[in-house]
Amino acid sequence: MPNETIILGIDPGTTIMGFGLIKTTKSSLELLQFHELILKKFDNHYIKLHHIFQRTVELIDEYHPDEIAIEAPFFGKNVQSMLKLGRAQGVAMAAGLSREVPITEYSPKKIKMAITGNGNASKEQVAKMLQQLLKMKVLPKNLDATDGLAAAVCHYYNRGNVQAGKNYSGWGSFISQNPDKVTS
């Protein structure tokens, strides 16, 4: 691991996309930024996807993260919501891959476990732990931003443990690890 690593964490969503950036060393982490991209104002799903891609590329170009940690979609009962969430995740991943930034995917339970020690923790519990850990004065109104930040911190805690999620270092890596998602 290099002396300093910048990790971009993303909580993909089609209503709100949360993201957080941390700078890490072998023994410390520092908050660079966390925020959310509000997408509710757009009616068209494709416009939302465009904004997710565009904002992710902007963050990569501004902060030059060494790695991206992204929350994997959870399995719910509403199939349409899951499909939209999967598209949002895919677009954010494509933005990272377009800039050749390695991506690791983590399940929501894995992220919650890394931050709080409890895979069933609430968003509020995760946010409070991050607030203490990163010495944040205030929490945002929407906790999607802390969810994105939690993905980055989870990745920091799991460094060197590549089996924690799926790793993609480029399109070739993605294709070789997901042959079932490629059609001729």
Secondary structure, DSSP 8 states (H G I E B T S, - for coil): --S-EEEEEEE--SSEEEEEEEEE-SS-EEEEEEEEEE-TT---HHHHHHHHHHHHHHHHHHH--SEEEEE-----S-HHHHHHHHHHHHHHHHHHHHTT--EEEE-HHHHHHHHHS-TT--HHHHHHHHHHHTT-S---SSTHHHHHHHHHHHHHHTTT-GGGS-EESSHHHHHHH-GGG---
